[in-house]
Amino acid sequence: MAAAEEFEFEDDTGTGEALPTAIGWPRILARGVDMFFMYILFTVGVFAVFGFVLGLLGRLDLLQEYLGQHWLVQAVAPLLIWGLAESLFMPMTGATPGKLLLGLRVVKDDADSCPGFGRSFLRTYWMLLRGLLLGVPVLSYFAMFYWTSALMPPYKAPPWDRRSRTRVVMERQPGKFAMAVAVFLMFVGIAWTVHMFLARSFG
């Protein structure tokens, strides 16, 4: 049974038509945009707040200590916090920034509606664990390359969708401008993360 058939359902409008399952480049680029927001904008925001709190406590020296010496804090902590933010955002919109840009939405496998917090939390953290290996340097890139190929035809639903009983649907075809913006943001995110990794390793 094909993945699209495996997760097929009737929509809530009564038309009996299922929204098509998103596969290939729109879905891959959507996650690339999310990684841009997470690793650049969100990470900077998290550590800005962290630094502000430490400044109020008079322990700003801890910021440099943890950022300069503990890669685990830099790589994993923002990822886990982003996961919580995504889990809270998903039940309201069914989408992340990347999915909104490219016309995608996460829905329950048995209804054309957003997953609740429980499914969103399970889906997000299972994706962070299986799809990104919790941001562990180098290994996370191997995981991303593997699942990128899995999302291309012939498509097989990834484990985080199967486990949370969700699927990603295409509500509208992404335009050329949206695709170009997504490609640009993804490559900016990749360049930034590679630069940071090389700077920490050989700086």
C-alpha positions as CSV (number, residue, x, y, z in Angstrom):
1,M,0.0,0.0,0.0
2,A,1.4,3.4,-0.9
3,A,2.0,5.9,1.8
4,A,-0.6,8.3,0.5
5,E,-3.2,5.5,0.5
6,E,-2.1,4.4,4.0
7,F,-2.9,7.8,5.4
8,E,-5.9,8.7,3.2
9,F,-9.0,10.1,4.9
10,E,-12.0,12.1,4.0
11,D,-11.9,15.8,4.7
12,D,-14.3,17.6,7.0
13,T,-16.0,19.5,4.1
14,G,-18.0,16.5,3.1
15,T,-16.5,16.4,-0.4
16,G,-14.9,13.0,0.2
17,E,-11.6,14.2,-1.2
18,A,-8.4,13.7,0.8
19,L,-5.8,16.4,0.7
20,P,-2.6,15.0,-1.0
21,T,0.3,13.9,1.1
22,A,3.2,16.2,0.8
23,I,6.4,14.5,-0.4
24,G,9.7,15.5,-2.0
25,W,11.2,19.0,-2.1
26,P,8.4,21.1,-0.6
27,R,8.5,19.0,2.6
28,I,12.3,18.9,2.7
29,L,12.6,22.7,2.1
30,A,10.0,23.3,4.8
31,R,12.2,21.6,7.4
32,G,15.2,23.4,6.1
33,V,13.4,26.7,6.7
34,D,12.5,25.5,10.2
35,M,16.1,24.7,10.9
36,F,17.1,28.2,9.8
37,F,14.7,29.7,12.3
38,M,15.7,27.3,15.0
39,Y,19.5,27.5,14.7
40,I,19.8,31.2,13.9
41,L,16.8,33.2,15.1
42,F,15.5,30.9,17.9
43,T,18.9,30.0,19.2
44,V,20.0,33.6,19.4
45,G,16.8,34.5,21.2
46,V,17.2,31.6,23.7
47,F,20.7,32.6,24.6
48,A,19.8,36.3,24.7
49,V,17.2,35.6,27.3
50,F,19.7,33.3,29.1
51,G,22.3,36.1,29.1
52,F,19.8,38.6,30.3
53,V,18.8,36.4,33.3
54,L,22.4,35.7,34.2
55,G,23.1,39.5,33.9
56,L,20.4,40.2,36.4
57,L,21.9,37.6,38.7
58,G,25.4,39.0,38.3
59,R,26.7,35.8,36.8
60,L,27.3,36.8,33.2
61,D,30.6,34.9,33.3
62,L,28.6,31.6,33.2
63,L,27.3,32.5,29.7
64,Q,30.8,32.5,28.2
65,E,31.7,29.4,30.1
66,Y,28.8,27.3,28.9
67,L,28.7,28.7,25.3
68,G,32.5,28.4,24.9
69,Q,33.0,25.0,26.4
70,H,29.9,22.9,26.3
71,W,28.8,22.0,22.8
72,L,25.9,20.0,24.3
73,V,24.3,23.2,25.6
74,Q,24.7,24.9,22.3
75,A,23.4,22.1,20.2
76,V,20.8,20.3,22.2
77,A,19.3,22.9,24.6
78,P,17.8,25.2,21.9
79,L,16.6,22.1,20.0
80,L,14.6,20.8,23.0
81,I,13.2,24.3,23.7
82,W,12.3,24.6,20.0
83,G,10.5,21.3,20.2
84,L,8.3,22.5,23.0
85,A,7.5,25.7,21.1
86,E,6.6,23.7,18.0
87,S,4.5,21.3,20.1
88,L,2.5,24.3,21.4
89,F,2.2,26.0,18.0
90,M,1.2,22.9,16.0
91,P,-2.3,22.4,17.6
92,M,-3.2,26.0,16.7
93,T,-2.1,26.1,13.0
94,G,-0.9,22.6,12.1
95,A,2.2,24.2,10.7
96,T,5.7,25.4,11.4
97,P,7.2,28.5,9.7
98,G,8.6,26.4,6.9
99,K,5.3,24.6,6.3
100,L,3.3,27.9,6.4
101,L,5.7,29.3,3.7
102,L,5.3,26.3,1.4
103,G,1.5,25.6,1.9
104,L,1.9,22.4,4.0
105,R,0.0,21.4,7.1
106,V,0.2,18.6,9.7
107,V,-3.1,16.9,10.3
108,K,-4.4,13.8,12.1
109,D,-4.5,10.7,10.0
110,D,-8.3,10.3,10.6
111,A,-9.5,13.8,10.2
112,D,-8.6,17.0,8.4
113,S,-7.8,18.9,11.6
114,C,-4.7,19.9,13.5
115,P,-3.3,17.4,15.9
116,G,-3.7,18.1,19.6
117,F,-0.8,18.8,22.0
118,G,-0.2,15.2,22.8
119,R,0.2,14.1,19.2
120,S,2.2,17.3,18.4
121,F,4.5,16.7,21.3
122,L,5.1,13.1,20.4
123,R,5.6,13.9,16.7
124,T,8.0,16.7,17.3
125,Y,10.3,15.0,19.8
126,W,10.3,11.7,17.9
127,M,11.4,13.7,14.9
128,L,14.1,15.5,16.9
129,L,15.3,12.1,18.2
130,R,15.0,10.0,15.0
131,G,15.3,12.6,12.4
132,L,18.0,14.9,13.9
133,L,19.6,12.7,16.6
134,L,19.0,15.6,19.0
135,G,21.4,17.8,17.1
136,V,24.5,15.8,18.0
137,P,27.2,17.4,15.7
138,V,28.1,15.5,12.5
139,L,25.8,12.6,13.3
140,S,22.7,14.8,13.0
141,Y,23.8,15.6,9.4
142,F,23.9,11.9,8.5
143,A,20.4,11.5,9.9
144,M,19.1,14.5,8.0
145,F,20.6,13.2,4.7
146,Y,19.0,9.8,5.3
147,W,15.5,11.1,6.0
148,T,15.8,13.6,3.2
149,S,16.2,10.7,0.7
150,A,13.3,8.8,2.4
151,L,10.9,11.7,1.8
152,M,11.6,11.6,-1.9
153,P,9.6,9.2,-4.2
154,P,9.0,6.3,-3.6
155,Y,7.8,7.9,-0.4
156,K,7.5,6.1,2.9
157,A,5.9,7.9,5.9
158,P,8.7,8.7,8.5
159,P,8.5,7.1,11.9
160,W,7.4,10.3,13.7
161,D,4.3,10.5,11.5
162,R,3.5,6.8,11.9
163,R,4.0,6.9,15.7
164,S,1.9,10.1,16.2
165,R,-0.7,9.0,13.6
166,T,-0.3,12.2,11.6
167,R,0.6,13.1,8.1
168,V,1.7,16.2,6.2
169,V,-0.7,17.4,3.5
170,M,-0.3,20.0,0.8
171,E,-3.1,22.6,1.0
172,R,-1.7,24.7,-1.9
173,Q,1.0,24.4,-4.4
174,P,4.0,26.5,-3.4
175,G,4.8,29.3,-5.8
176,K,8.2,29.9,-7.4
177,F,8.9,32.8,-5.1
178,A,8.1,30.8,-1.9
179,M,10.4,28.0,-3.2
180,A,13.2,30.4,-3.9
181,V,12.9,32.0,-0.4
182,A,12.9,28.5,1.2
183,V,16.0,27.5,-0.8
184,F,17.8,30.7,0.2
185,L,16.9,30.4,3.9
186,M,17.9,26.7,4.0
187,F,21.4,27.4,2.5
188,V,21.9,30.4,4.8
189,G,21.1,28.1,7.7
190,I,23.4,25.4,6.5
191,A,26.3,27.9,5.9
192,W,25.8,29.3,9.4
193,T,25.8,26.0,11.2
194,V,28.8,24.7,9.2
195,H,30.7,28.0,10.0
196,M,29.8,27.6,13.7
197,F,30.9,24.0,13.8
198,L,34.2,24.7,12.1
199,A,34.8,27.7,14.4
200,R,34.3,25.6,17.5
201,S,36.4,22.8,16.2
202,F,39.3,24.6,14.7
203,G,39.0,28.2,16.1
